[in-house]
């Protein structure tokens, strides 16, 4: 009104048009605005028009980012709560962030944030995992949800978590018994979970596969009443079964099968026997391959400090000099089996040619140097 000579209603029409981002309203009023402004300016018309357009541009740019008061207050509160919970409740905040991730980049950002706060994001783990990401504050870990695992649905994930909270299990046999009786987990799903180290608190993968095989096949989930002597007499199980069975007929003759009198004791002693044998775990390469088959991506992580130097080779590319494009070495992209951290190392020709590296190899890093953000591997050996 004061600068361009518009009436009150005309000025308010322009204001509402700008506020509602209806720039056609401003355009329709531009001739009147320009003429009114120039007639009141003490500057030449060309200079006055330029001055007006610069001023209007500021208003236009500001209007593109304007929102109403209630919207502004809501965003301020959201920002405050975001910062508050991130600082004072980091493990809860990051868990929520991961569960609301829109893509793999968000997962990566959340995982990196957890690392900065000293929180470990693990693969699904017994006693911690539910169907989605969940945390254990005492252990300071966030475990991936079981819904991320092929063929393991939300129902099974919640059943396993609920079972883990009802009772503390020291024995894998006791757990197998309750998994069989109280959940819908089947043998195929159990096999998958063993392959991703879900039950690693109870033993290594080879031990757990052996215990599960005997539980399901030999002892029929603890329901077997008899077992043929010829199947067990020449095996380590023979002595255990003889201790808790009857081996004679009602008439006192020698029976062909043992009649089991205490299945619970047999199962527990069998587990103790297997764990006492010191069976070597499956190889890292087999674990990596099993994990990739189950999960659909290469990301097996043992979580063991001693496995940090063990690296799964994911990609290999020639490294070239800029001045002549000559290959001076190879960039090797790796993932630590111990920590899951991804890195890129340069291996120079003289070392690479002595021991070439290819995709899906597992190597042991024995030495490296760092210059700025670049890593050079100086010594390594093949594990697989």
Secondary structure, 3 states (H helix, E strand, C coil): CCCCCCCHHHHHHHHHHHHCCCHHHHHHHHHHHHHHHHHHCCCCHHHHHHHHHHHHHHHHHHHCCCCCHHHHHHHHHHHHHHHHHHHHCHHHHHHHHHHCCCCHHHHHHHHHHHHHCCCEEECCCCCCCCCCCEEECCCCEEECCHHHCCCCCHHHHHHHHHHHHHCCCCCHHHHHHHHHHHCCCCHHHHHHHHHCCCCHHHCCHHHHHHHHHHHHHHCHHHCCCEEEHHHHCCCCHHHHHHHCEEEECCCCCEEEEEEECCHHHHHHHHHHHHHHCCCCCCCHHHHHHHHHHHHCCCCCCCCCHHHCCEEEEEEEEEEECCCCCCEEEEEEEEEECCCCCEEEEEEEHHHHCCCCCCCCCEEEEEEEEEECCEEEEEEEEECC
